Amino acid sequence: MKAGRLVSILLLLQTRGRMTAAQLAEELEVSVRTVYRDVEALGAAGVPLYGDAGHAGGYRLLDGYRTRLTGLTAAEAEALFLAGAPGPAAELGLGPVLAAAQLKVRAALPAELRGHADRISGRFHLDTPGWYADGEEVPYLPAVAEAVWNSRALDVVYRRWREPTDVRRRLEPYGLVSKAGRWYVVAGPGPRTFRVDQILELTTVEEEFARPEDFDLAAYWTAYQRDFHDRLYRGEAVVRLAPGVTLPRAVPERTDSRGWTVARVPVESVEHAHGAFLRLGTGIEVLQPPELRERMARTVAELAERYGNAASASGD
């Protein structure tokens, strides 16, 4: 445990530069006293580690000191190669860069960990887009990525779902997110979220913007998804489900004498619920709202008439 902690301190200082004992303790989830002891152990082992007093003080490594020690465990080596998503990297124009980086990491690993990495690559493959995705072309993705990296504003023509559909926008791109095979750019002012494949025209503005220092892309995306689902499922339906039939987000209320479950289900709209519930066939009965129940009844009646006529025709 201590050996792993010493490696972590060494790597933290190597990658982040100067850090206080309190910062190291918070990062490693140990006491400040434990950090003091660990730092003394590193110094005794010959690591050129220095401590500066004062408000801007902290621990740092001698300038230019680097260690080849990775400190990777078998599980960490496996996770590293599993996380190297080749699809998104290739879309960003970084496919060869990712391959070269993985090759260098693999070459630096001990033989045992190299075997773990090879095994994970040979047994797991990440393919993020859904089966029915169209695989939209995203011609402006590399340009957006470059603007994100260099904090350059963009002048774009963007296609949205409501009128007027094609609008011109000035974007200050804070970050890119790949979700289910589709790329989104989070951009200010706002910030707001835009689909990269809906950008029709793009010009990079020779103007550098200031990205908010407190902006957290991962935190924003988590909140954005939560808000999206809250806005999406504003309606509600009451249904009766046959034994063994389930629906996502359904809240069971009671079970009747036949073993059917009465449940409340959040729905996006009558149209969306109509299509989703039809897939369950005779395993579902809509009780509320009345307009959805009537819509289902009309569809079932039309199907019965159509297939009834077909059965009669085949009998003749």
Secondary structure as GFF3:
##gff-version 3
##sequence-region A 1 316
A	DSSP	alpha_helix	2	16	.	.	.	ID=ss1
A	DSSP	alpha_helix	21	28	.	.	.	ID=ss2
A	DSSP	alpha_helix	32	44	.	.	.	ID=ss3
A	DSSP	beta_strand	49	52	.	.	.	ID=ss4
A	DSSP	beta_strand	58	61	.	.	.	ID=ss5
A	DSSP	alpha_helix	74	82	.	.	.	ID=ss6
A	DSSP	alpha_helix	86	91	.	.	.	ID=ss7
A	DSSP	alpha_helix	95	108	.	.	.	ID=ss8
A	DSSP	alpha_helix	111	123	.	.	.	ID=ss9
A	DSSP	alpha_helix	141	150	.	.	.	ID=ss10
A	DSSP	beta_strand	152	159	.	.	.	ID=ss11
A	DSSP	beta_strand	166	179	.	.	.	ID=ss12
A	DSSP	beta_strand	182	188	.	.	.	ID=ss13
A	DSSP	beta_strand	192	195	.	.	.	ID=ss14
A	DSSP	three_ten_helix	196	198	.	.	.	ID=ss15
A	DSSP	beta_strand	199	208	.	.	.	ID=ss16
A	DSSP	alpha_helix	217	232	.	.	.	ID=ss17
A	DSSP	beta_strand	235	241	.	.	.	ID=ss18
A	DSSP	beta_strand	251	255	.	.	.	ID=ss19
A	DSSP	beta_strand	261	267	.	.	.	ID=ss20
A	DSSP	alpha_helix	270	278	.	.	.	ID=ss21
A	DSSP	three_ten_helix	281	283	.	.	.	ID=ss22
A	DSSP	beta_strand	284	288	.	.	.	ID=ss23
A	DSSP	alpha_helix	290	315	.	.	.	ID=ss24
###
